[in-house]
Amino acid sequence: MPELVTITGTTGFVGMGIAANALNQGYRVRATMRNLGQVDRIRAFIAKVAPTDGLEFVKADLLSDEGWDAAMTGATFVVHSASPLTLGQVKDENDLFGPAVDGTRRVLEAAKRADVKKVVATSTALTIAGHITEGLATPADFTPIDHPKITLYTKSKIAAEKVVLDFIAANPTGPQVITIHPGVIIGPVLNPDEDSESIGLFRDIWSGARPAVPDLSLPMADIRDVAQVHISALTSKDRSVSRYLVSFGTEPQRLPDIASILRKHGSKKAPRFAIPLPMLRFLARFNTEIKSFVASSDGLSMQLDISATSKDLGWKPISFEQSILDTAQSLKKDLVSE
């Protein structure tokens, strides 16, 4: 019988992509959900790209102890992806720290009780590169939780990774835990109404909802690469690190380049203008979203060393241009005929 992977966060952009990848690679998948009323909807989305005969759903909430032992029973592996990428300002820190910190602890402890072999947890590149001003950020770098430039979202992810590190130290015999650190994630969506903040940003550029694009550079990654790295990490034996960065390349991607590529391929709606950094710094005084963007990137190198990911997991990233075109196509828009 195929091995079972329990995956959290499958109602979201990242978790759904990981579940589809796992099913396509022959794993059985047990997806955890807070609300089982979404089962048919999520199954239909995943069925667009993967067989779903081996897909089951169980109820488990990151903010509750109930359901986690049942979710882990019989699983060989766990992928913990249930934590959103938040690009903007957060009103209540409990909305982030509860699921990120307490939820991660619940998942790890339940995995231990069930004798799970390995846990792969989704983090963010910002916990590695959120303080690096020059040169490459490597898997050996840790962004300090008290660094003045980081956002509340990054703090929650740093705190969640601290839970992981403490768990590893306290459980030397396992389960093994690996963390994956992607940049801002784009790529083809399975849910046409996908409302993740990264896809929301892309949709605004693609649709012309933004008259100009912030001239900022951020490390970015394709959802298919992020999913593949998670699943490859489940069985990888030759590990040089336990933290893997995922992006299109070493250099960060410029947001205005998304619009440029879309226009090159026929889009007439993608903005032609970029908002320069000095203007963004000024606007950040009055706009919380811009303030968060600037705080997360201004003065930082945003260069990522993805060599360990490529070497250990046999991975080669999709091209940035291809990812942009595939993302746009998945949003049901014919760029040529616009």
N, C-alpha and C positions, 0 to 999 in steps of 0.2 A: 504494500500500500504506500502511496506517495507520502512524504513527510508533511507534517502539519505546521503551518506558520500562523501564529496569532498576530493580527495587525490592528493597531489602534488608529483612530483618525480616518477611517475609510470614507467618511462623508465629505472629507475635504479634498482639495486639489492634489496634495502630495500623497496622502494615504490611498486615495483611489488609484493613482498612477502606480504606486507600489504594489497594491493588490493585483492589478491587471498584469503587471510584470511577473509576479510570483505565479499566478495561474498559468500564464503562457510558458513558464519554465517547468510546469508539471507539479508544482506544489499544491497541496490542499490549503485553503485559506479560511481561517475563522476570523471574521471581522467584528470588532467590538463597536457598539453604538449606544449612545445615551437613550435614543428613542427608536424602537424597532418599527415604528410607523413608517420609517423611510426605507425599509428593506427592499421593497419592489422597485422603488425609484433608483436606488444605488445599484442594485443588481442589473437593471436595464442599461445604466450608463456603462458599467464595466463590460457588459455583454457586447458592446459595440466593437471591442478590441480583443476580448479574451473569452475562453470557455468558462462557464460559470457552474458546471456540474460539481466542481470541487469547492464551491463557495458556500459558507454558512455564516450566520449572524448570531451574535449573543449580546445580551444587554449588560453593559458595564459603564460606569460613570467615573471619570477621574477624580471627582470630588466625593466619592463614596467608596467604602470598603466592599460593598456587596457586588457579587458577580465576577470578581477577578479570579478566584480559584477555579470556577467553572470555565472561565475564558481560557485559562492556561492548561487545563487538563489534557494530557496527550500531545501537547505541542512540543516539537523539537526546537523550534526557534520562535522568537518574538521580534516584531518590528514595532517600535513605539514612535509613531509619527504624529500623535495627536497633540499638536501645539501649533497655533497659527503663526504665520509670518505677518507681523504688524509693522507697516511702514510709517504710519501716522502716530499722532499723539494718543495716549491712553488715559481715559478719565479715572478709572479705578484700578489701582495696581493689583487688587485681589482677582480681577478678571484674568490676569496673566500669571501671577505667582501661585494661585491655587492649583490650576491644572498643571503648570510647568513643574512646580516643586513637589507638592503633595502627590500629584498624579504620577510623576516619574517614580517616586518612592513606592507607591502602591503597585505599579507595574513590575518593578524590580523584585520586590519582596514576594509577589505572587509567582513570578517566574522562578525564583529560588525554591519556593515550596513545591512547585510542580516539576522540579528537576529539569528545567529547560536548559538546553545546551548553550545557546548564545542569544544575546539580546543586541539588536542594532537600534540605536536611538537617533532621531533627527534633531540636530541642533542648528546652528547658523554660522556662517563664516565670520560674523561679527564677534563671536566669543573668542576668536583667534586673531582677527585683523582689526578689531575695533579701536586699537590704540597705536598701531604701527604707522609712523610718519615717514619712514624711509625704507626702501628695499622690500624684500619678500616677507610675507607672513607665512610661517611654517607650522606644521602640526605641533611643534614644541612650544608655540607661543600661547599665552593665556591673557586675555584682556582683563585687567583688574576691575572688580565689580564697583569700585569707588572712583573709576576714571571719570573725569568731568565731561567727556564728550559722549558717553554712551547714553542711550535712551532706556526708558523703563523696560521696554521689550527685551533689549540686550541683557539688562540686569537679570530679568527673569530666566533667560536662557543660561546665563552664567551660573545662577543659583541652582538650576536644574542639573547642570553638568557637575556642580559640586556634589550633589546627591549621588550622581553616577560614580564619581571618583571615590567618595566615602564608601559606597557599596563595594566597589572593586577591592579597596583596601581591607574591608571587613570580611570579604568572601574570596580568599585566594584560590579556593578550589572550584569556583564558578558559581553561577554561569559567567561565561566571558561576556564583556560588554564593549561594544564599539560605538563611537559616535560619528555621525556624518554631518559635515558642515558646508552646506551649499550657500551660494550667493542668492540674490533675488531670483525667484524661479518663474520662468515663462515656459512656453511650449504648448502643444495642442491640448485643448480641454475636452473632457468627456461630457461634462455638464455644460450645455450652451449658456446657462445662466450663472456660470461660475462667478462667485463674488469675492474670491480671495483678493487681497490688496495688490498683489503683484500683477494679477490678471486685470484687475480694475485699472491699474496704471497703464498697462499695455492697451486696454480697450479705449481709454481716453485718448491716447496718442493715435491709435489706428482709426478711430471714428472722427477725429478732429474736434473732440470735445475740449481739448486744450489748445488755445490759439498759439501757444508757444511751449516749448519743452525746456525744463530746467537743464542747464548745461552742467550736469553732474555725471561723474563716472562711478559706477558701482559694479562689483563682481556679480555676474549673472550666470544662470545655469538653466538647462532644459530639463523639464520634468522627466523625460525618458532617461536622461543620464542619471538624474537623482535616483530614480527608481532602480535602474540597473545597478548602481553602486550599492544601494541598500541590500539588494538580493545577492549580489556577488559577495558581499561581506559576510553573509551567513555561513558560507562554506570555505572561505579563504583561509588557507593554513600558513602561507608565507607572509606574515604581517611584520612590516618594519615599524609600524605605528599603530595606535588604537584610535586615532582621530583622522578622518579623511576629508579633505577639502574638495569641493566640486564646483567648477566654473567652466566657462567656455575656453579659458586660457589663463595664462599668468597675468596678463594685463586686464584691468577692469573694462567694462563696456560703457560707452557714452550713451546716455538716454537719447540725445538728438539723433544718434545713428540709427535708432529704431525707425524714426520718421523718415530718415534719408533712404533706408533700404526699402521701406514700404513705397515711397514715391518712385524709386527706381524701377519698381515692379508694377507701376500703374496706378497707385493710389493717388487720388487728388485731394483727399481729406487730411492726410497726415500733415501736421504743421511744418512750415518752412523755417520758422524762426526759433532760436534758442535764447533762453533768459540767461545772461552772463552771471557768473558767480558773484561779483560785487552787488549786482541788483538783487540776487537771491538772498544775500546776507542782509540787505536792507529789508526785503519783504518778510524775512523770517521774524522780524520784530512784531509783525501783525498777523501772521498766518501760522497756525500750529503745525499744519502738514509740512509746509516748506521749512519751518524751523527744525522739524524732525529729520527731514532729508539732509539739510545742511549739517546738522549736528552729527549725523551718522557718517559723513564722508569728507567734509571740509578739512583739509590739512593732512589727510591720511593717504597712504600710498595705494591702498586697496589692491595691491598685487599679491596673488596667492600662489604658493608653491603646491601645485597639484601632482608633482612627480610621484609621490608615494601612492596616490590613488591609481595612477596609470600603471605603475610597476606592480603593486601588490594585487590589483584586481583586474589587470588586463583590459583596462578601459581607455577608450579614446573618445573625447567629447564630440558631439554633433556640432556643426559650424553655427556660429551666431546668426548668420544670414538665413540659413535653412530653418533654424528654430523660429525666427521671426515670421517667415513665410508660412510655416506650418501652423503657427499660433493663429495668424490671421485667417487662414483657410478654415481652421476649426471653429472660428467665430462666425461661420456661415456668410462670408463676404467674398464676392468675386472682385479681387483687386483690379483686374484688368478692365472690367466694365464699369467701374465707378465713375 
